[in-house]
Amino acid sequence: MKYSYYPGCSLEKNAAAYNISTMAVAKPLGIEFDELDDWNCCGATEYIALNKMAAYTLVARNLVLAKQKGVDQHLVAPCSACFLNLSKAESYLAEDQALAQKVNVALGAGGLYYDERRLRVRHLLDIIVNDVGYDAIAAKVVKPLKGLRIAPYYGCLIVRPAFQGVFDDHEQPQTLDKLMKTLGAKVIDFPLKANCCGGHMTQISEPVAMDLINRILKNAMDYEADLIVTLCPMCQLNLDAYQENVNRFYKTNYHLPVLYFTQMIGLALGMSAQELGIGKELVDARPALAKIGVEVPEPEAPKKKRPSKEELPMPGMRKEE
């Protein structure tokens, strides 16, 4: 199975472990990813509210590059925000000829043209559970995650608004739950699994952001989770990097590791923590993973600090910048 692949800005830096683990599990699962050449930022979340035409042109450039690849006209995005922006732009441009024409005027300056061929944008989780399949994954599990209590966290973007079709329930999705069970883990009841983590609210309104993050962490702790498993760089960043802030804000004592679902797949397939980028997270995952006999390297020194506004990927940033 071969797909065009759009990593997005976060997987180049803050979420490098997501990209590392995705590439690590791809081969044993029979997946080949063909990364887009010279891709650019998808525009993150706020850019479209600032300059609609520039935002759609920014996203459309990636869509054109993907269509030029011609890999079954499927484009895979591991990041939920990238998945949303790419699928939204592809849907709107296909439906709105006037918008597409304006975008093509801008793209023409770079020798590119958005054509009418439809491109299916898919999240990485969709590829894993629906194209690879649970049975195929189960057949490759050599180190089940038995005894590990996992809170599967989807976030709010991959199941709604679903511009190109729904692959899971809007309010109570189950694909990640079933995948973690396939790997042998104990999946806890997690009512807030599809609630918003706050996104960039950490940079806009700290009280709002802390409240949203606190609700998710408390829900996972109330059900005695050992760790949270997610599939979005922004969700991972907020729940992991801002956990200390939440503890100060609410006088709580959360110490809940937040890992990527691809890392959990890799562990169940017998890969080492180091191969999967485990150890790069801020909240130490060693106590939780020790329950299943996984050794994690000592945290890197000096310990990473909470990212500043300047260190976060900003809307409109090109990859090489």
N, C-alpha and C positions, 0 to 999 in steps of 0.2 A: 504494500500500500504506500503510495507516494503522494505527497501533498506539498503545495506551496506553503511557506512558513513565514509568518510575520511575528518576530519576537517582541517588538515594541521597546521603547526607551528604558523602562524599568528593569527589564531582564538583562540589560547591559551593565547595570550597576547595583542598585539597592536590592533587586530581586535576582541577582546572578545565580543563586542557588536553585531557583525555579528552572532557569534555562539549563543549568548543569544536569539537574535530575531528569529533565525532559529528554535531553539528548542521551542520557545514560540508559533510560528504560525503552527508548524508541527501538533500538536494534533488536533486543530480545522479543519485543512485541510485534516485530515485523513491519515497523513503520519507517519510512524514509522521508525526511523533511528537506525541502529545497528552499533555502532562505532567499527572500527577495533581495536582489542587488540594489544597493543604494537606497534602501527604504528610508522614510522620514517619520517623524513623530505623528501620531494620529490626531494630535490636537488636545489630548487630555479631556477634561470635562467642561471647563468654562469658556474655552476659546470660541465656540459656536455662538455664545451669547454676546461676544464682543464684535465679531466680524464674520457674519454668516458665509459670505462668498469666499473669503480667505480660508475659512475652516473647511468648507466642502472641497475646495481645491486642494488643500493640504491632504485630506483623506483620499480624494480621488486619485492623486498621484500614485499612492500605494496600490489602489485598485487597478490602475492601468498597468503597473509593473507586474501585478499578479496575473492579469489576463495575458500579458506577453509571455509569461512562463508557460501557460497552457497546460498545467498539471491537473487534468480532469476538471479544471475550473472550480477547484476547491481551495480556499485559503484558510489556514488554521492560525488562530490567535490564542495564545495561552492566557493573556491578560484580559480580564473581563471588561475593562474600560475600552481597550483597543477593539475587542470583539463587538461591543456595542457601537462604537463610532464607525467602524468599517461596515458592519451590516446595515446600520441606519443610512449611511451615505449611499451605499449600493442600492438600497431600496428606494430612497427618495430620488436619486438621479435617474433610475430606471422609470419612475412614474412621472417625473416632472421634466419634460423636454426643454422648457425654458431655462430651468436651473442648469441642466446638463449643457446647454449651449453656452451659457455664461461661464461655466466652469471650463469648458473647452477653449474659450478665448484665452483664459489665464494659462491653461496647460500648454497651449500652442506656443507660448514664449519659450518653453523648454523642449519643444519638439514632440510633445505627447498629445494623445487624443483618447478621450473616454468614449469607447464604442458601446453598442447596444448588447453585446454578448453578456449574458447574465453570469454573475460570479456568486458562488455560494460561500459565505463566510461562516466558519464553524469554530466553536470553542474547543479547546483541547480535550476537555472532559467528554464532550459529545463523541469525538473520534475514539477515545479510549473505550468507552462503554458500549457504543453502538457499532463501530466498525471492527475493532478488535474483539470486543465481547467479553462478558463475564466468564464464560466457560473456558475460553482460550487463556485468559489470565489465570484462572484457578489452576489450570494444568501446569502452569509455570511456577507456582508458589512452592518454595522450598523451605522458607522460614516464616511460618504463619505468625501473625501479630497477636497471637492468643494471649489474653490477659491484659491487653492494652485498651483502656476506655477512651474512645475517640468521640469528640464532638465535631460532626461534619458541618462546616460553615460554607455556604454557597455565596453569601452576599446578595445584593439586590439586582445585579445587572444581567446575569446570564439567562435567567428564566423570564424576564420581563424588561421591556415590552415585547421582545421576541419578534423582530422585524422580518425574519426569514423562516418562521416556523418555530414551534415549541418542541423541545426534546425532553421537557420535564414539567412538573406541576408548578404553577406560578407561586403558590403560597407554601406548600409543603413538598418540595422536591425530594426525590428518593434515589437518584442515580449515584450520588456520592456515598450515601448510606450503604447502598447495595454493594458498591465497589469495596468499601472498607470491610464489610462483612465477608466478601469474597476473599479478602486478604487475611481473614481470620480474626479481625479485631472485634471488640465489643462496642457496638455503636449505641451511644446513649440517646435518650429522648432529648431533643434539642429544639424547643418551640421557636427560638429566634434564629434558626438556621438561615433564613432568607431575609432577615432584617438588614438595614443599611448600617455600615460601620462608620459612616460620617464622611467618607471620601476626603475631599480637601477642606472640610470644615475645621480641621486641626489648624489650618492657616488663616481661617476667617473668623471663627467664633469658638474659642476654646471651651466655654461652658457647654455649648451644644454638642461639640465633638466628644467631650469627656462623658457626657450623659449617654450618648449612643454607644460608645465603646464599653462603658461600665455595664450597661444592660446586657450586652452580649457575653462579657466575661463572667458576670454574676450568674447568668443562666447556665453557662457551661459548668461553673463551679458548683451550683446548686445540685446538678445532676452528677457530680463527682467525676468529671472528665479528667483524664491524665494530660490530655493535650487537645488543641484545636487543629483541625486539618482544613486548609482552605485551598482556593484555586485562583486567587487574584492577588497581584503584588500590592495593590493599595490596601486591601483588607489585611494582608499579612503585616504590612508596615504599621497600620493603625493599631492593630491588636497586640503587636509585639513591641514596637518601638515606643508607643505611648502608654504601655501598661504601667510603667513607673509613675508617669504623670497622673494616671487615674488613681493609683494608690495614694499619692500625695493629696489629690483633689478630694477624694472620698474617705481617706483614712482607712483604706482597705489593705489587704495583704495578698493580692493575687500574685501567683508565680506559675503561670500557665503557658507552656511553650506553644508556639504557633508554627506549624510546618506545612509544606506543600503536599498535595495529594500524590504528586509524582515521586516525592521522597519516600512516602509510605509504600508505594508500589515497588520501588527499588529495594527497600529493606526486605520485603516479602519475597522478592526474587533472589535474595541472597547477596545483594551488594553491600558494600561497607558504607558507613556513615560518611566517610571522607569522599568517596566516589560520588555521593549525592549532594554534597555541599552542606550537609548537616554540621552545625557548629558555627555557622555564620549568623544565625538568629541571635537576638539580644537576650531573650529569656532562655536560660540554660535548659536544654532538652535532655541532658544526661540523666537526671533522676527518673524521668518518665520512661525513657528508652531502656534504662537498666532493667526494667520489669520484663523486657523480652530479650535480655542478654545482648543488647547492642552497645558496643563501646564507641563513645564519641570522643574525638580529639579535644584536648584542653582548649577553652575559649581563646581566641586570638587576643594578643596583647599589643597595644592598649585596647581595652574594651571599646567597642563602637559606641559613639554617643548618639542621642536622638538627632535625626537629621534636621538641619535648619531649613528655613524657607528657601535659601539660596541653593541648597543641595538637592531639593526635590525637583524632578522633571517638570518643566514649565510648559504650558501650551505654546505650540509653534516652534519648539526647539528642534532643530535638525539633528539627526543622529551624530554627525561628526562634530557638533558643537558641544 
